[in-house]
C-alpha cells in the first residue's frame, strides 16, 4: 500500500474506532443543552461510566451488562446535576465542574482494584470479511456500539422534530417564559434531559473501557468528555451534525500515529493538535461577530 | 500576589528553622520513615507499579515506615509533597521516582532540608549537586537488547514497532538497544518508532499499536508508563509483544515473548541497610542484570529454542560485565557517524545517559 492509502485507511479506521465516545457524549450533551442546561460534568460521567462498566463486566462476565451499568451510573450522576441545578441561583457551569471532579474522583477511588484485572470485552462486527488486506479488515471490525450511537443520533433528531416530548424539551430550552405559559414543568423536563444525556455519556465511557482502547485505567479519558461538550457547539446543537463532528475528531486523532508510520516523523506534536486546529478553523469560519450562535438554545446560561 | 508568596515562603522557612533548630524530631533510631513519590497510579502494570511493589516489600521489613503519594505531577506539586512528607510525616529518606522531579524540584528541596536524604530514580547526579541527593537507575537497555533478539527471531515481516512516550535519553537508549538486538539476528530488520507525546495516553497508544499493525509490523514493544493497553491491543491484532517495566505475560498469553523488568527491591534494600547501619548513602547507584536491578520475564510459548539459546548466551555474557550494546562504528538513522570505530560504551558508560540520536535501522525522528 502506498503512503497515502495507508494514511487514508488509518484515518477511516480511526474515525470508526475513536469516534464512538465522542458521539455518545456529544449526543447526551446535545439533549441536555437543548433543554436549556449545560452539563460540563459529562467528563466525570464518561470516566465513571467507564469504571462501572468495566467492573460490572469483570464481575458478571457479561460486557453488555457493563454497558447497562455504565448508563445507569451516568444517569444517576446526571440526575444529581439536574437536581441541584433546579434549585434557585445554582450556576450550572460551576455545578458541572463539581460533578466532573466528583465523577472522576469516585471512579478513581472505586476503580483502584480494577486497574489490573482483565474484563470481558464487547464483541465487534467483522464488516471487513470481504477484504483481503489485513489493515482494511481490522479497520472495518466495528463495535456495535458505534451503530447504536448512529441510531441514537437519528432517533434524537426525529425526537426533536416530530414528537410532542421533543417539542417540550425545545420549548423549555428556548424560552422558559413560553414553557411556563404552557404550563410545562421546566425543572422536571430538564432533570429528565440531564439524566438521559448523562446516561448516553455513561455508554460512551463503557465503550472506552470495554471496546477501545478496552481497558480501565486512570488516564483513560484524557479530556475526551470535555472535548465532546465543545463538539456540541461545533455541531450547532444538531444530533446529526454530532455524528459528523465525532467522525472528524476520530479521524483527526488517528492522523498523528499513522503519519509517523509512513515516515512523516517530524513535528508529531503538531499532528496531535490536528483535532483542535480543525475545530478552531471551522468555528472561526462559521461564526459571525455580534450575533448569537445559530442553533443555540435561548435559555443556555452561556448565551444569556 | 507578591505579598502572599513571600508570606508563604516565610512560613515555610520558619517551619524549616523550627524543625531543624528546635529539635522537634529527635533522632529516631527505632523507625526510619521513607517517602515514595510516583508520577502515576501505582498499579499501572508498569513503571510506577514496579516501584510500588518494591515499596510494599520494604514495608514488611522491621523498623521501617513507608509513606506514599501517587499521581504527583512533575511541577511545584512535587515540592509540596516532599515538604509535607518531611514536615508532617517525619520522612528522612525520600525516593521521588519520576524523571522530571529531579531538576529543579528535588534539588531545590534538598538544599532546604540538608538532613534529609533524597535519592532520585533516573536522574543524572553529578558531584556539583547537593551531597544529600543522589540518583539510582538500572541498565534496562540491556534487557531491551535481549527483547530485540527475541523479536528478531519471532518477526516474519522484519518490521518491528516501538511505542514510545517522549524522546528522552533513556527512551532513545531503549529504542536503539531493541533495534540493535534485532539487527544482530538479521541486519535487514527495521524498527518503526511512534512517539505519543506523554507518559500515559491510552487512546493514542492503542492507535499507535493499530497503525503499526496496519503497516505490517509483527512484533511491538514500548516505553510508556503503563504498557497494558499496548500489550492488549497487540495481542488482539495477533502481533508478538515484548514487555517492559513489569511482567505483562498474563495480558498476552499467545504473543508475549519476554520482557525487560525492573527489580527495584535490590536497590531499596541496599539503601535501607546503609541507612539503618548508620552509613552514608551512596550518591550515584547504577546496576544491571548482574547486580539484580533488572531482570527478564520468563519466555513465552512463541520463543523458539534457537532464540532461547541465543538470548541465554548473550545474557550470560552480560552477567560477566563489560558487554557493550552501543559500540562503534555506529551510524544514526540520518547516516552520521555517532560512535567511531574502536569506541565501545558498556552499560556503565555515562555517555549513554545523554543519548540524542536514533541508530541506523530505526524509522522515526526525535523532533
Interface residues (C-beta under 8 A of the other chain):
Chain A: X6 X9 X10 X13 X14 X17 X18 X108 X112 X115 X116 X118 X134 X135 X138 X139 X208 X212 X213 X214 X215 X217 X218 X219 X220 X222 X224 X253 X254 X256 X257 X258 X260 X261 X262 X263 X265 X266 X267 X268 X269 X272
Chain B: X40 X41 X43 X44 X45 X71 X192 X193 X194 X195 X196 X197 X200 X201 X202 X203 X204 X205 X206 X207 X208 X210 X211 X212 X213 X214 X215 X226 X228 X229 X232 X233 X236 X237 X250 X251 X363 X364 X365 X367
